[in-house]
Amino acid sequence: MDRNLQLLGIARKAGFLAIGGEAASASAKSGSAKAIITAGDASEGAKRRARRDAEFCGAAFADTSYTKFELGNITGRGSPGTLAVTDSGLAAGFLKGLAEDDPERYGDMAGRLPGAESLPNRERKMATGKRRTAR
């Protein structure tokens, strides 16, 4: 399976994926969308709306070569033509993967996400003084 599709699956399981045109538009209007993605075989109207929503909220827009069928297999919902990723790290990873797979088409994708270069490393730290013991 494609790494980028796996990232979308992770985003769905974590609750960071708005599936469908209306959900993507709502996440753009609320300002939570970081990247808006359309399927290659989505209608021109859906692509135009997604591009407008991305410009409205300052999110990255990617018209991918994935089909609605492929996106539907990952999301588990029919055949959505539009998705919105609402997590900065997952959106940056997806856009970076697109740029690596097809540099001619998506070469400038990695820089389109504001703040993608300076995403902080997330480290988990245990509270001091706590011990884990086997029971």
C-alpha positions in Angstrom: 0.0 0.0 0.0 1.1 3.5 -0.7 2.7 5.4 2.2 0.5 8.5 1.6 -2.7 6.4 1.7 -1.4 4.9 4.9 -1.0 8.4 6.4 -4.6 9.2 5.4 -5.7 6.0 7.1 -3.9 7.0 10.3 -5.5 10.4 10.1 -8.9 8.8 9.8 -8.3 6.5 12.8 -7.0 9.4 14.9 -10.0 11.6 14.0 -8.0 14.1 12.0 -9.7 13.6 8.6 -12.8 15.3 7.4 -14.4 13.0 4.7 -16.5 14.4 1.9 -17.0 17.8 0.4 -19.3 19.2 3.0 -17.2 18.0 5.9 -14.0 19.4 4.3 -15.7 22.7 3.7 -16.9 22.9 7.3 -13.4 22.2 8.6 -12.1 24.9 6.3 -14.6 27.4 7.6 -13.8 26.6 11.2 -10.1 27.1 10.4 -9.1 23.5 11.4 -8.2 22.2 7.9 -4.4 22.1 7.3 -4.6 20.4 3.8 -7.5 19.8 1.5 -7.1 16.9 -0.9 -9.2 16.0 -4.0 -9.3 12.8 -6.0 -8.1 12.8 -9.5 -11.5 11.7 -10.8 -13.5 14.2 -8.7 -15.7 16.6 -10.6 -14.3 20.0 -11.7 -16.9 21.7 -9.4 -15.7 19.7 -6.4 -12.1 20.6 -7.2 -13.0 24.3 -7.6 -14.9 24.3 -4.3 -12.0 22.6 -2.5 -9.4 25.0 -3.9 -11.6 28.0 -2.8 -12.0 26.5 0.7 -8.2 26.0 0.9 -7.6 29.6 -0.1 -10.2 30.8 2.4 -8.6 29.1 5.4 -4.9 29.2 4.3 -4.6 25.4 3.9 -2.6 23.6 1.3 -4.6 22.3 -1.7 -3.6 19.0 -3.4 -5.3 17.7 -6.5 -4.0 14.1 -6.3 -3.8 11.3 -8.8 -5.6 8.9 -6.4 -9.1 7.8 -7.5 -12.2 8.1 -5.4 -12.2 4.3 -5.1 -8.8 4.4 -3.5 -9.7 7.1 -1.1 -12.9 5.3 -0.3 -11.0 2.1 0.6 -8.9 4.1 3.0 -11.7 6.1 4.6 -14.2 3.3 4.7 -16.9 5.6 3.3 -18.1 5.2 -0.3 -16.1 7.2 -2.7 -15.3 10.6 -1.4 -13.9 13.1 -3.8 -12.6 15.6 -1.2 -10.8 15.1 2.1 -9.4 17.5 4.7 -6.6 16.7 7.0 -6.8 18.7 10.3 -3.5 17.8 11.9 -0.4 19.7 10.9 2.0 16.8 11.2 0.0 14.4 9.2 -0.8 17.0 6.6 3.0 17.9 6.3 3.8 14.2 6.0 1.2 13.6 3.3 2.4 16.6 1.3 6.0 15.7 1.7 5.2 12.2 0.4 3.4 13.6 -2.6 6.5 15.7 -3.4 8.8 12.8 -3.1 6.6 10.5 -5.3 6.2 13.0 -8.1 8.5 16.0 -7.9 7.5 17.5 -11.2 3.8 17.7 -10.2 4.0 18.2 -6.4 7.6 19.6 -6.0 6.5 22.7 -4.1 3.9 20.9 -1.9 6.2 20.6 1.1 6.5 24.3 1.5 2.8 25.1 1.1 1.9 24.2 4.6 2.5 27.2 6.9 4.9 26.2 9.7 5.6 22.7 8.3 9.3 23.2 8.5 9.3 24.1 12.2 6.9 21.4 13.6 8.1 20.6 17.1 9.2 17.1 17.9 6.7 15.5 20.3 8.3 13.6 23.1 6.5 11.8 25.8 7.9 12.2 29.2 6.9 10.3 32.3 6.0 12.2 35.3 8.8 12.4 37.8 8.6 10.2 40.9 6.3 7.6 39.3 7.4 4.0 38.8 5.9 1.3 36.7 5.5 -1.9 38.5 4.2 -5.3 37.4 1.2 -6.6 39.1 
